[in-house]
Amino acid sequence: MKLYATNIPQVLPDWATVISNNAGLIEVEINDESPSFHSVLEELATEIQPGVVGVKAGDLCKRLSIEMVDSNEKNDNQNEIHNCIC
């Protein structure tokens, strides 16, 4: 699995690797076979809709310390927009 962000922390979990950083878009590869990653998924899993359990992209990004804001809003702390796309 891959996710794309404009800002990531300097240190990522062992199951996440930066693949590229082009024009400010950072591509992160997630080793979805890692037991550590599965533990995180189990912790973050919620009922997304009746009968469907999963992990929201925003929750995963928050766990990775990637700030996710609405593209129409300004981040008052850094005056930048940070998005996470999974």
SEMI-423972 format. One record per atom (N, C-alpha, C): atom name; residue in three letters; residue number from 1; x, y, z. Coordinates in pm, 1 decimal. Last residue first. Example, Ala and Ser with C-alpha at 12.3 -4.5 7.8 and 13.67 -1.06 7.14 Angstrom:
% residues 2
- N / Ser / 2 / 1285.0 / -225.0 / 708.0
- CA / Ser / 2 / 1367.0 / -106.0 / 714.0
- C / Ser / 2 / 1290.0 / 3.0 / 787.0
- N / Ala / 1 / 1319.0 / -569.0 / 780.0
- CA / Ala / 1 / 1230.0 / -450.0 / 780.0
- C / Ala / 1 / 1320.0 / -330.0 / 780.0
END
This chain:
% residues 86
- N / Cys / 86 / -445.3 / 803.0 / 76.1
- CA / Cys / 86 / -410.3 / 660.5 / 80.4
- C / Cys / 86 / -479.1 / 586.9 / -31.5
- N / Ile / 85 / -314.6 / 1109.1 / 125.6
- CA / Ile / 85 / -398.8 / 1034.7 / 32.9
- C / Ile / 85 / -354.9 / 889.6 / 38.8
- N / Cys / 84 / -303.7 / 1389.6 / 317.9
- CA / Cys / 84 / -266.9 / 1248.6 / 316.4
- C / Cys / 84 / -364.8 / 1177.6 / 226.5
- N / Asn / 83 / -176.9 / 1722.0 / 316.2
- CA / Asn / 83 / -277.6 / 1623.4 / 281.2
- C / Asn / 83 / -220.2 / 1483.6 / 287.3
- N / His / 82 / -140.6 / 2038.1 / 437.2
- CA / His / 82 / -82.6 / 1904.4 / 443.2
- C / His / 82 / -193.1 / 1803.6 / 416.1
- N / Ile / 81 / -71.3 / 2370.4 / 361.2
- CA / Ile / 81 / -172.3 / 2265.1 / 353.7
- C / Ile / 81 / -99.9 / 2131.1 / 353.3
- N / Glu / 80 / 55.3 / 2623.4 / 581.9
- CA / Glu / 80 / 67.9 / 2531.3 / 469.9
- C / Glu / 80 / -47.3 / 2433.3 / 473.5
- N / Asn / 79 / 88.1 / 2770.6 / 815.2
- CA / Asn / 79 / 48.6 / 2839.4 / 692.2
- C / Asn / 79 / 69.5 / 2754.0 / 568.0
- N / Gln / 78 / 130.1 / 2651.2 / 1056.5
- CA / Gln / 78 / 240.2 / 2647.8 / 961.7
- C / Gln / 78 / 209.7 / 2718.5 / 830.3
- N / Asn / 77 / -97.1 / 2701.8 / 1218.4
- CA / Asn / 77 / 35.2 / 2684.5 / 1279.1
- C / Asn / 77 / 147.9 / 2697.8 / 1178.3
- N / Asp / 76 / -325.1 / 2715.4 / 1057.9
- CA / Asp / 76 / -280.8 / 2835.4 / 1128.3
- C / Asp / 76 / -141.1 / 2823.0 / 1185.6
- N / Asn / 75 / -373.0 / 2601.3 / 750.0
- CA / Asn / 75 / -319.8 / 2552.1 / 876.5
- C / Asn / 75 / -261.5 / 2672.7 / 949.1
- N / Lys / 74 / -671.0 / 2681.0 / 582.5
- CA / Lys / 74 / -530.9 / 2714.0 / 606.0
- C / Lys / 74 / -490.8 / 2658.5 / 741.7
- N / Glu / 73 / -887.9 / 2488.5 / 369.9
- CA / Glu / 73 / -856.1 / 2557.7 / 494.4
- C / Glu / 73 / -707.3 / 2582.3 / 504.3
- N / Asn / 72 / -928.8 / 2336.5 / 151.7
- CA / Asn / 72 / -981.9 / 2472.3 / 144.9
- C / Asn / 72 / -949.6 / 2554.1 / 269.3
- N / Ser / 71 / -839.2 / 2085.9 / 211.2
- CA / Ser / 71 / -760.1 / 2162.8 / 114.6
- C / Ser / 71 / -810.4 / 2306.7 / 100.2
- N / Asp / 70 / -838.1 / 2003.4 / 552.4
- CA / Asp / 70 / -918.6 / 2027.7 / 432.7
- C / Asp / 70 / -840.4 / 2118.7 / 338.8
- N / Val / 69 / -551.0 / 1819.4 / 666.0
- CA / Val / 69 / -647.9 / 1928.2 / 675.6
- C / Val / 69 / -724.7 / 1938.6 / 545.8
- N / Met / 68 / -346.0 / 1618.0 / 847.3
- CA / Met / 68 / -442.0 / 1614.6 / 737.2
- C / Met / 68 / -543.9 / 1724.0 / 759.2
- N / Glu / 67 / -13.6 / 1557.4 / 925.4
- CA / Glu / 67 / -131.2 / 1640.5 / 949.3
- C / Glu / 67 / -219.6 / 1641.9 / 826.4
- N / Ile / 66 / 120.8 / 1268.8 / 1027.9
- CA / Ile / 66 / 102.2 / 1347.0 / 906.3
- C / Ile / 66 / -25.8 / 1426.6 / 926.7
- N / Ser / 65 / 174.0 / 1080.8 / 1223.8
- CA / Ser / 65 / 205.3 / 1222.5 / 1248.2
- C / Ser / 65 / 207.7 / 1304.5 / 1121.0
- N / Leu / 64 / 72.8 / 833.4 / 1190.5
- CA / Leu / 64 / 205.3 / 856.8 / 1131.2
- C / Leu / 64 / 253.8 / 1000.3 / 1153.5
- N / Arg / 63 / -176.5 / 873.0 / 1302.0
- CA / Arg / 63 / -83.7 / 782.2 / 1370.4
- C / Arg / 63 / 59.5 / 801.8 / 1320.1
- N / Lys / 62 / -284.6 / 1033.8 / 1101.4
- CA / Lys / 62 / -262.9 / 1090.6 / 1234.5
- C / Lys / 62 / -163.1 / 1004.7 / 1312.3
- N / Cys / 61 / -304.0 / 846.4 / 896.9
- CA / Cys / 61 / -214.6 / 961.6 / 881.1
- C / Cys / 61 / -183.9 / 1025.5 / 1016.5
- N / Leu / 60 / -500.0 / 680.1 / 1006.7
- CA / Leu / 60 / -366.8 / 626.5 / 979.6
- C / Leu / 60 / -265.9 / 740.2 / 966.1
- N / Asp / 59 / -715.7 / 858.6 / 1015.3
- CA / Asp / 59 / -665.7 / 799.7 / 1139.4
- C / Asp / 59 / -525.6 / 743.7 / 1121.7
- N / Gly / 58 / -750.5 / 915.9 / 742.6
- CA / Gly / 58 / -714.7 / 1022.9 / 835.4
- C / Gly / 58 / -659.3 / 970.7 / 966.2
- N / Ala / 57 / -834.4 / 669.9 / 642.1
- CA / Ala / 57 / -705.2 / 725.0 / 599.6
- C / Ala / 57 / -658.9 / 832.9 / 696.5
- N / Lys / 56 / -980.0 / 443.3 / 873.0
- CA / Lys / 56 / -991.1 / 566.0 / 795.3
- C / Lys / 56 / -851.6 / 618.6 / 763.0
- N / Val / 55 / -1018.1 / 102.5 / 854.1
- CA / Val / 55 / -935.5 / 209.3 / 908.6
- C / Val / 55 / -948.1 / 329.6 / 816.9
- N / Gly / 54 / -1314.4 / -96.9 / 925.5
- CA / Gly / 54 / -1194.3 / -60.5 / 851.3
- C / Gly / 54 / -1118.4 / 48.8 / 923.4
- N / Val / 53 / -1611.4 / -278.0 / 890.9
- CA / Val / 53 / -1503.9 / -235.8 / 980.4
- C / Val / 53 / -1380.9 / -207.6 / 896.8
- N / Val / 52 / -1945.5 / -266.2 / 833.5
- CA / Val / 52 / -1816.5 / -253.8 / 764.4
- C / Val / 52 / -1713.8 / -197.6 / 862.1
- N / Gly / 51 / -2187.2 / -260.4 / 969.2
- CA / Gly / 51 / -2139.1 / -389.0 / 919.5
- C / Gly / 51 / -2004.5 / -384.5 / 848.4
- N / Pro / 50 / -2247.1 / 73.1 / 897.0
- CA / Pro / 50 / -2302.3 / -48.2 / 958.4
- C / Pro / 50 / -2252.9 / -176.3 / 889.9
- N / Gln / 49 / -1917.2 / 207.3 / 846.8
- CA / Gln / 49 / -2061.3 / 213.8 / 823.1
- C / Gln / 49 / -2117.4 / 83.3 / 878.4
- N / Ile / 48 / -1692.0 / 174.3 / 1001.3
- CA / Ile / 48 / -1700.7 / 288.0 / 910.3
- C / Ile / 48 / -1845.6 / 313.4 / 871.1
- N / Glu / 47 / -1596.2 / 86.1 / 1303.8
- CA / Glu / 47 / -1706.9 / 56.6 / 1212.4
- C / Glu / 47 / -1730.5 / 181.4 / 1126.9
- N / Thr / 46 / -1236.3 / 76.1 / 1310.5
- CA / Thr / 46 / -1365.9 / 121.0 / 1360.6
- C / Thr / 46 / -1473.2 / 78.0 / 1261.3
- N / Ala / 45 / -895.9 / 27.6 / 1388.6
- CA / Ala / 45 / -1016.3 / -21.3 / 1321.4
- C / Ala / 45 / -1142.9 / 26.8 / 1391.6
- N / Leu / 44 / -665.4 / 89.0 / 1526.5
- CA / Leu / 44 / -737.4 / 197.9 / 1460.7
- C / Leu / 44 / -870.9 / 156.6 / 1399.1
- N / Glu / 43 / -565.7 / -153.5 / 1621.9
- CA / Glu / 43 / -592.8 / -45.6 / 1716.2
- C / Glu / 43 / -683.5 / 61.4 / 1655.6
- N / Glu / 42 / -531.4 / -291.8 / 1381.4
- CA / Glu / 42 / -625.5 / -343.8 / 1480.7
- C / Glu / 42 / -663.9 / -235.7 / 1581.4
- N / Leu / 41 / -330.2 / -135.4 / 1264.2
- CA / Leu / 41 / -461.6 / -145.3 / 1201.1
- C / Leu / 41 / -567.2 / -193.8 / 1300.3
- N / Val / 40 / -120.8 / -188.2 / 1441.4
- CA / Val / 40 / -172.6 / -52.1 / 1430.0
- C / Val / 40 / -312.3 / -54.2 / 1369.0
- N / Ser / 39 / -84.1 / -459.7 / 1387.9
- CA / Ser / 39 / -121.3 / -417.5 / 1523.6
- C / Ser / 39 / -181.1 / -277.7 / 1521.9
- N / His / 38 / -1.4 / -446.4 / 1122.8
- CA / His / 38 / -129.7 / -510.3 / 1153.2
- C / His / 38 / -177.8 / -473.0 / 1293.6
- N / Phe / 37 / 249.9 / -330.4 / 1160.9
- CA / Phe / 37 / 147.3 / -256.2 / 1088.1
- C / Phe / 37 / 9.3 / -313.7 / 1117.6
- N / Ser / 36 / 376.6 / -541.1 / 1292.1
- CA / Ser / 36 / 362.1 / -411.9 / 1360.6
- C / Ser / 36 / 253.6 / -327.8 / 1294.2
- N / Pro / 35 / 383.7 / -740.5 / 1095.1
- CA / Pro / 35 / 300.6 / -759.6 / 1214.7
- C / Pro / 35 / 278.6 / -628.8 / 1291.2
- N / Ser / 34 / 368.3 / -649.2 / 753.5
- CA / Ser / 34 / 438.5 / -634.4 / 881.4
- C / Ser / 34 / 342.9 / -656.4 / 998.8
- N / Glu / 33 / 239.8 / -635.2 / 518.6
- CA / Glu / 33 / 257.2 / -769.8 / 574.1
- C / Glu / 33 / 327.2 / -766.2 / 710.5
- N / Asp / 32 / 241.7 / -382.3 / 419.4
- CA / Asp / 32 / 117.4 / -428.0 / 480.9
- C / Asp / 32 / 124.1 / -571.7 / 530.4
- N / Asn / 31 / 454.8 / -147.1 / 427.1
- CA / Asn / 31 / 467.0 / -293.5 / 423.6
- C / Asn / 31 / 345.8 / -350.2 / 496.0
- N / Ile / 30 / 396.5 / 134.4 / 236.6
- CA / Ile / 30 / 361.3 / 67.3 / 361.5
- C / Ile / 30 / 376.3 / -83.0 / 341.4
- N / Glu / 29 / 576.1 / 400.8 / 102.1
- CA / Glu / 29 / 535.7 / 260.8 / 83.5
- C / Glu / 29 / 512.1 / 199.4 / 220.6
- N / Val / 28 / 506.8 / 728.4 / 21.4
- CA / Val / 28 / 546.2 / 638.8 / 129.7
- C / Val / 28 / 489.3 / 500.7 / 102.0
- N / Glu / 27 / 601.6 / 1011.2 / -149.0
- CA / Glu / 27 / 538.9 / 880.4 / -165.3
- C / Glu / 27 / 595.2 / 786.8 / -58.4
- N / Ile / 26 / 539.8 / 1349.9 / -131.7
- CA / Ile / 26 / 618.0 / 1240.8 / -75.0
- C / Ile / 26 / 538.8 / 1111.4 / -87.4
- N / Leu / 25 / 568.7 / 1628.8 / -318.2
- CA / Leu / 25 / 477.4 / 1517.4 / -294.4
- C / Leu / 25 / 560.1 / 1396.4 / -253.2
- N / Gly / 24 / 761.5 / 1818.0 / -380.5
- CA / Gly / 24 / 688.1 / 1832.4 / -255.6
- C / Gly / 24 / 585.8 / 1725.1 / -226.9
- N / Ala / 23 / 874.1 / 1722.0 / -616.2
- CA / Ala / 23 / 795.5 / 1845.7 / -618.5
- C / Ala / 23 / 708.1 / 1859.8 / -494.4
- N / Asn / 22 / 908.8 / 1407.1 / -482.1
- CA / Asn / 22 / 916.0 / 1486.3 / -604.1
- C / Asn / 22 / 821.4 / 1605.0 / -596.5
- N / Asn / 21 / 1032.7 / 1167.7 / -327.9
- CA / Asn / 21 / 993.8 / 1300.7 / -282.5
- C / Asn / 21 / 1013.7 / 1393.7 / -401.2
- N / Ser / 20 / 976.7 / 815.5 / -273.8
- CA / Ser / 20 / 1018.8 / 931.2 / -353.3
- C / Ser / 20 / 968.6 / 1059.4 / -288.8
- N / Ile / 19 / 957.1 / 635.4 / -61.1
- CA / Ile / 19 / 996.1 / 587.5 / -193.6
- C / Ile / 19 / 1046.1 / 702.4 / -279.8
- N / Val / 18 / 999.7 / 585.8 / 275.6
- CA / Val / 18 / 984.0 / 689.5 / 173.8
- C / Val / 18 / 1040.0 / 635.6 / 42.8
- N / Thr / 17 / 827.8 / 328.7 / 444.4
- CA / Thr / 17 / 950.6 / 370.8 / 377.7
- C / Thr / 17 / 919.9 / 478.4 / 274.8
- N / Ala / 16 / 709.3 / 160.2 / 728.3
- CA / Ala / 16 / 685.7 / 268.1 / 633.1
- C / Ala / 16 / 819.1 / 317.6 / 576.9
- N / Trp / 15 / 771.0 / -15.2 / 927.3
- CA / Trp / 15 / 687.1 / -67.0 / 819.3
- C / Trp / 15 / 654.0 / 38.4 / 714.3
- N / Asp / 14 / 903.6 / 123.4 / 1123.7
- CA / Asp / 14 / 982.4 / 31.6 / 1039.8
- C / Asp / 14 / 902.7 / -24.9 / 923.5
- N / Pro / 13 / 773.9 / 464.7 / 1118.5
- CA / Pro / 13 / 780.8 / 327.9 / 1171.6
- C / Pro / 13 / 857.3 / 237.1 / 1074.8
- N / Leu / 12 / 994.1 / 748.8 / 1058.9
- CA / Leu / 12 / 873.8 / 670.8 / 1031.3
- C / Leu / 12 / 885.6 / 533.8 / 1096.4
- N / Val / 11 / 1117.2 / 1059.6 / 1134.2
- CA / Val / 11 / 1129.6 / 917.8 / 1166.5
- C / Val / 11 / 994.3 / 850.3 / 1144.2
- N / Gln / 10 / 1030.9 / 1308.2 / 1045.7
- CA / Gln / 10 / 1164.4 / 1261.6 / 1006.5
- C / Gln / 10 / 1181.4 / 1112.3 / 1029.3
- N / Pro / 9 / 687.6 / 1308.4 / 925.5
- CA / Pro / 9 / 789.6 / 1322.7 / 1029.6
- C / Pro / 9 / 924.1 / 1267.2 / 981.1
- N / Ile / 8 / 583.9 / 1482.6 / 623.1
- CA / Ile / 8 / 591.7 / 1362.6 / 707.5
- C / Ile / 8 / 695.1 / 1385.6 / 816.8
- N / Asn / 7 / 388.4 / 1641.1 / 383.2
- CA / Asn / 7 / 471.3 / 1660.0 / 501.6
- C / Asn / 7 / 466.9 / 1531.9 / 585.0
- N / Thr / 6 / 234.8 / 1567.5 / 178.6
- CA / Thr / 6 / 320.8 / 1682.2 / 153.5
- C / Thr / 6 / 412.6 / 1709.3 / 270.7
- N / Ala / 5 / 183.3 / 1226.7 / 70.0
- CA / Ala / 5 / 170.6 / 1337.3 / 163.8
- C / Ala / 5 / 260.1 / 1452.8 / 121.2
- N / Tyr / 4 / 42.4 / 914.3 / -2.2
- CA / Tyr / 4 / 108.2 / 1033.2 / -54.2
- C / Tyr / 4 / 81.0 / 1148.9 / 40.5
- N / Leu / 3 / 94.8 / 565.1 / 38.0
- CA / Leu / 3 / 24.7 / 686.5 / 71.7
- C / Leu / 3 / 108.5 / 803.2 / 23.1
- N / Lys / 2 / 43.6 / 228.6 / -65.1
- CA / Lys / 2 / 117.9 / 353.2 / -69.1
- C / Lys / 2 / 30.6 / 465.4 / -17.2
- N / Met / 1 / 84.8 / -116.2 / 0.0
- CA / Met / 1 / 0.0 / 0.0 / 0.0
- C / Met / 1 / 89.6 / 122.8 / 0.0
END
